[in-house]
């Protein structure tokens, strides 16, 4: 059991690698921000449509090929997930306290930059939106990582030798997940520490999911309930990608960087899922 838990912990901790990449350097480059947000959107969209939604339909169909009933329930759960996160999104304040931001940019040596009032206001608005984006992304990825961690844990319990490639693949695709959270939080708060640890915490949801699933949820989250949860999480991730990540990325003015990064994120996930 200890080996299974450590395997799950290693897979989740790989998020820290992406978090570290997201906080390296100045972190204020529009191209870096656009690339990070586009990459994370590609990751989340691909996971949702290629892995989570089909898997939810399969589970809801009794574990075999997806049938009309299972597909219909998965689609319903998908849109329920979108509705839930949309309601949560409406409840999150769009503005934050002005004391959270000093108007200082990384690399200014801690001194206020001389900028036009409208430029400063636009920057504060962007930071507030990115803070909200990063937080919602962290929540969505943490929800996704809980069942993923439980699955890794079960695989390691059943056959440790089979768990090795599973852990490697999950760890690999957790790297861009860490980047997805760290980049907007880094840009919004100017704090490398906050960005790194918040992104890392999303990965730690995997060992937490392993423990909770093993102790409490395994008898309950099975069959139709698990299938519905997988499809609903897919809906959450799609909403976050389309409503938060891509619009924020486009606001940087780096349209082609966003598109190329979006495709790169999908390609990374495709390769890791093929290995998985």
Secondary structure as UniProt FT lines:
FT   HELIX           2..13
FT   HELIX           15..23
FT   HELIX           30..46
FT   HELIX           47..52
FT   HELIX           53..60
FT   TURN            61..62
FT   HELIX           68..91
FT   HELIX           98..100
FT   TURN            106..107
FT   TURN            109..110
FT   HELIX           117..158
FT   HELIX           160..189
FT   HELIX           192..212
FT   HELIX           213..217
FT   TURN            218..220
FT   HELIX           224..240
FT   HELIX           241..245
FT   HELIX           246..250
FT   TURN            251..253
FT   HELIX           255..275
//
